[in-house]
Amino acid sequence: MTLRSLAADVPVQPGADEARRWLVEELTKPEYSTDPSLLQRLLEWLQGLFDGAPALDLGGPLTAVVVVVAVAIVAGIAYWVAGPVRLSRRAAASAVLLDDDARTAAEMRAAADAAAARGDWATATLERFRAVVRSLEERAVLDARPGRTAWEAAEAAGERVPDVADGLARGAHLFDDVAYGKADVGPEADAFLRALDERALATRPVLRTQVAASAPSGGGDVA
């Protein structure tokens, strides 16, 4: 496609103010939301490019093409900047226990109790499931591994404590739903996880050698 034919597809031939408005609207779309200071600096720089634009001839079709291409470039840059940030935030949300979280299971239970007392059921749910996973680590049912996801923890622990495997899977589902903001939870979620924690504590884990013998291949927490 030639520049002339591309220009013919552009519905308007923007002036300086219109071109600047296009760029501002593109940058302020929610999908480009990331570090405000970085995007703000980019936005101010782009606006500065048009400060002297009224003195230029912006009436030709070639200029319209240039503006459209500029918007596309800006969109690409913004996505490149925001993409890794979104992925990083997603990874952090999916991790049950972060690298810098050195709390004990008892401390996590206390945090869950405090959240439940003030009616913050989302925080109570997250902290309660973290307490379950930390407790399993403290009992050597799980190897300590910061950054594992809720489902990884539930799957690995379920092999060692099969009596609560279903409860761990449901707990992982609750954790992810809350962490990703996909569901609102209430006191019933906290009550379920509280009971799960008590059941897990009372359950005797299967020996690792028994798990290894029954598994087709070793891996992860059971190797």
C-alpha positions as CSV (number, residue, x, y, z in Angstrom):
1,M,0.0,0.0,0.0
2,T,1.4,3.4,-1.0
3,L,1.4,6.5,1.2
4,R,-1.1,8.1,-1.1
5,S,-3.6,5.2,-0.8
6,L,-3.0,5.1,3.0
7,A,-3.8,8.8,3.2
8,A,-7.0,8.3,1.3
9,D,-8.2,6.0,4.1
10,V,-7.7,8.7,6.7
11,P,-11.1,10.3,7.4
12,V,-9.7,13.7,8.2
13,Q,-6.6,15.8,7.7
14,P,-5.7,16.9,11.2
15,G,-4.5,20.3,12.2
16,A,-1.9,20.8,15.0
17,D,-4.5,20.8,17.8
18,E,-6.3,17.7,16.4
19,A,-3.0,15.8,15.9
20,R,-2.0,16.6,19.5
21,R,-5.4,15.4,20.7
22,W,-5.1,12.1,18.9
23,L,-1.8,11.4,20.6
24,V,-3.0,12.4,24.0
25,E,-6.1,10.2,23.6
26,E,-4.0,7.3,22.5
27,L,-1.6,7.5,25.4
28,T,-4.3,7.9,28.0
29,K,-6.1,4.6,27.0
30,P,-6.3,2.2,30.0
31,E,-4.4,-0.6,28.2
32,Y,-1.3,1.6,28.3
33,S,-1.6,2.3,32.0
34,T,1.7,1.7,33.8
35,D,4.2,3.8,35.7
36,P,2.5,7.2,35.6
37,S,5.7,9.2,35.7
38,L,7.2,7.4,32.7
39,L,4.1,7.8,30.5
40,Q,3.7,11.4,31.7
41,R,7.2,12.2,30.6
42,L,6.5,10.6,27.2
43,L,3.3,12.4,26.9
44,E,4.9,15.8,27.6
45,W,7.7,15.1,25.2
46,L,5.2,14.3,22.4
47,Q,3.1,17.4,23.2
48,G,6.3,19.4,23.0
49,L,6.8,18.3,19.4
50,F,3.7,20.1,18.4
51,D,4.4,23.4,20.2
52,G,5.5,25.0,17.0
53,A,3.2,23.1,14.7
54,P,0.8,25.9,13.9
55,A,3.5,27.4,11.7
56,L,3.7,24.2,9.7
57,D,1.6,23.2,6.8
58,L,-0.6,20.4,8.3
59,G,-3.2,20.3,5.6
60,G,-1.8,17.8,3.2
61,P,-2.6,14.1,3.1
62,L,1.0,13.1,3.8
63,T,0.9,14.9,7.1
64,A,-2.2,12.9,8.0
65,V,-0.3,9.7,7.3
66,V,2.6,10.9,9.4
67,V,0.3,11.5,12.4
68,V,-1.4,8.1,12.0
69,V,2.0,6.4,11.9
70,A,3.2,8.5,14.9
71,V,0.1,7.3,16.9
72,A,0.9,3.7,15.9
73,I,4.5,4.1,17.0
74,V,3.4,5.6,20.3
75,A,1.0,2.7,20.9
76,G,3.8,0.2,20.2
77,I,6.1,2.0,22.6
78,A,3.5,2.2,25.3
79,Y,2.6,-1.4,25.0
80,W,6.3,-2.4,25.1
81,V,6.7,-0.4,28.3
82,A,3.4,-1.6,29.9
83,G,3.6,-5.2,28.9
84,P,6.5,-6.4,31.1
85,V,5.0,-4.4,34.0
86,R,1.7,-6.1,33.6
87,L,3.4,-9.5,33.4
88,S,5.4,-8.8,36.5
89,R,2.3,-7.7,38.4
90,R,0.5,-10.9,37.3
91,A,3.4,-13.1,38.4
92,A,3.5,-11.3,41.8
93,A,-0.3,-11.8,42.2
94,S,-0.1,-15.5,41.4
95,A,2.7,-16.3,43.9
96,V,1.5,-17.6,47.2
97,L,4.6,-16.7,49.1
98,L,7.0,-14.0,47.9
99,D,10.7,-14.0,48.3
100,D,10.7,-11.3,51.0
101,D,7.9,-12.8,53.0
102,A,9.6,-14.4,56.0
103,R,6.5,-14.7,58.2
104,T,5.6,-17.9,60.0
105,A,2.3,-19.7,59.6
106,A,1.2,-18.4,63.0
107,E,1.9,-14.8,61.9
108,M,0.0,-15.3,58.7
109,R,-2.9,-16.7,60.6
110,A,-2.8,-13.7,62.9
111,A,-2.9,-11.4,59.9
112,A,-5.9,-13.4,58.5
113,D,-7.7,-13.1,61.9
114,A,-7.1,-9.3,62.0
115,A,-8.4,-8.9,58.4
116,A,-11.5,-11.0,59.2
117,A,-12.1,-9.0,62.4
118,R,-12.4,-5.8,60.3
119,G,-14.5,-7.5,57.6
120,D,-11.7,-7.5,55.0
121,W,-12.5,-11.0,53.6
122,A,-10.3,-10.7,50.5
123,T,-7.2,-10.1,52.7
124,A,-8.3,-12.8,55.1
125,T,-8.6,-15.3,52.3
126,L,-5.2,-14.6,50.9
127,E,-3.5,-14.6,54.3
128,R,-5.3,-17.8,55.4
129,F,-4.2,-19.7,52.3
130,R,-0.7,-18.4,52.7
131,A,-0.8,-19.7,56.2
132,V,-1.8,-23.2,55.0
133,V,1.1,-23.3,52.5
134,R,3.6,-21.9,55.0
135,S,2.5,-24.5,57.6
136,L,3.0,-27.3,55.1
137,E,6.5,-25.9,54.5
138,E,7.2,-25.8,58.2
139,R,6.2,-29.4,58.5
140,A,8.4,-30.4,55.6
141,V,5.4,-31.5,53.6
142,L,6.4,-28.9,51.0
143,D,9.9,-27.8,50.2
144,A,10.3,-24.1,50.8
145,R,10.0,-22.4,47.5
146,P,9.1,-18.7,47.3
147,G,7.3,-17.7,44.2
148,R,5.3,-20.9,43.6
149,T,1.8,-20.4,42.5
150,A,-1.3,-21.5,44.5
151,W,-1.9,-24.3,42.1
152,E,1.7,-25.6,42.2
153,A,1.5,-25.6,46.0
154,A,-1.9,-27.4,46.0
155,E,-0.8,-30.0,43.5
156,A,2.5,-30.8,45.3
157,A,1.0,-30.8,48.7
158,G,-2.0,-32.9,47.6
159,E,0.4,-35.7,46.8
160,R,1.7,-35.7,50.4
161,V,-1.6,-35.1,52.1
162,P,-4.2,-36.7,49.8
163,D,-6.9,-36.5,52.4
164,V,-7.0,-32.7,51.9
165,A,-6.1,-32.6,48.2
166,D,-9.5,-31.5,47.1
167,G,-9.6,-28.8,49.8
168,L,-6.2,-27.5,48.7
169,A,-7.4,-27.3,45.1
170,R,-10.4,-25.3,46.1
171,G,-8.3,-23.1,48.3
172,A,-5.9,-22.4,45.4
173,H,-9.0,-21.5,43.3
174,L,-10.1,-19.1,45.9
175,F,-6.7,-17.6,46.3
176,D,-6.4,-16.9,42.5
177,D,-9.9,-15.5,42.2
178,V,-9.2,-13.0,45.0
179,A,-5.6,-12.2,43.9
180,Y,-6.8,-11.4,40.3
181,G,-9.9,-9.6,41.5
182,K,-12.2,-12.0,39.7
183,A,-14.5,-12.7,42.6
184,D,-15.8,-11.1,45.8
185,V,-15.6,-13.3,48.9
186,G,-17.2,-13.3,52.3
187,P,-16.9,-14.9,55.6
188,E,-17.7,-18.3,54.2
189,A,-14.4,-18.3,52.2
190,D,-12.4,-17.5,55.4
191,A,-14.3,-20.2,57.3
192,F,-13.5,-22.8,54.7
193,L,-9.8,-22.0,54.7
194,R,-9.7,-21.9,58.5
195,A,-11.2,-25.4,58.5
196,L,-8.8,-26.5,55.7
197,D,-5.8,-25.2,57.8
198,E,-7.0,-27.2,60.8
199,R,-7.6,-30.4,58.7
200,A,-4.2,-30.1,57.1
201,L,-2.5,-29.7,60.5
202,A,-4.3,-32.9,61.7
203,T,-3.5,-34.9,58.6
204,R,-0.5,-37.2,58.6
205,P,1.5,-36.8,55.4
206,V,2.4,-39.7,53.1
207,L,6.1,-40.5,53.1
208,R,8.0,-39.1,50.2
209,T,9.3,-42.6,49.3
210,Q,5.7,-43.8,48.9
211,V,4.8,-40.8,46.7
212,A,7.9,-41.4,44.6
213,A,7.1,-45.1,44.3
214,S,3.6,-44.5,43.0
215,A,4.6,-41.7,40.6
216,P,5.5,-42.5,37.0
217,S,8.4,-40.0,37.1
218,G,10.0,-37.9,39.8
219,G,9.9,-34.1,39.8
220,G,9.1,-31.0,41.8
221,D,8.6,-31.3,45.5
222,V,8.5,-35.1,45.5
223,A,11.9,-35.8,43.9
